[in-house]
C-alpha cells in the first residue's frame, strides 16, 4: 500500500514538474524560432502535456522504486552484542 501511495504522489508531483518544464521548453521554442501567435499556442499545447505525461511516469517510477528499496536500507545501526571494557 505504501508503494502505491508513494507512486501516486510521485505521479502527481512529476506531472506538475513536467508540465512546468514543458511550459519553459515551449517558451524557449517560441523565442528561438520566433513563432507567430497562432503557432505559439500550438507549441504550448504540445510541449506542456508531453512534459506532464513524461514527468508523471518518471515520478511514479522513481517514487515506487524508492519505496520498494526502503525496506532494504537500514535506518539505524544494530546495537553491539558485547562490549569490550
N, C-alpha and C positions, 0 to 999 in steps of 0.2 A: 504494500500500500504506500509506503514511504517513497519507493522508487517512482510509482505512478504520479504521485502528487508533485514530486520534485521535477519530473519530466514535464508535467503540465505547467508548473511555474517557469521552467526553462523555455517552454514554447511561448508563453506569454511575454516574458522578458526578451526573448530572441526576436519575436515579431515586432516589438516596439523598437528595439535597437536596429534591426534590419530595415524597418521602414524609415527610420531616421537616416541611416546610411544611404538608402535608396533615394531619398529626397536630396541629400547632398550630392550624390552621383548625378542625379537628373539636373540639378542646378549647374553643376560643373559642365555637363554635356552642353547645356544651353549656352553657357558663357564661352566655351571653347569653340563651338561650331556656329555661334551667332544665329540661333534658330529664331523663326518668327513666332508670333504669339500662338497661332494655331498648332504649330509643331511643338512648341514648348509644353502645351497642355498634354499632348500625346506622349511626349518624352516623360513627363511627370507620372502619368498614369501607367507607364510601362515599368519604369525603374522602381517606384515605391512598392507596388505589390510583389515584384520579384524579390526585392530586398527583404520584405516582410516574410515571405514564404521561406526563403533561404535561412533567415535568422531564426524562424520558428523551428525548423527542422534541426538546424545546428544547435540551438539552445536546448531543445528537448533531448537530443542525443548526448550532449555534454553533461547536462544535469543528471540524466539517467545513469551514465557511466560513473559519474562521481558518487551518486547514491549507492550504486551497486558495489563500488570499491570501498565504501565507508566501513563495511564490516571487516575488511582486511587490514585496515590501517589502525594500529594500536594507538589509543589516545593517551594512556598513561603507562608508565613502566611497571613491570611486575615487581612486587616487593622482594627483597633479597631473602632467601630461605634461612641463611645463617649469617651471623656477624662474627667477624674476627676481632677480638679485643686485645 
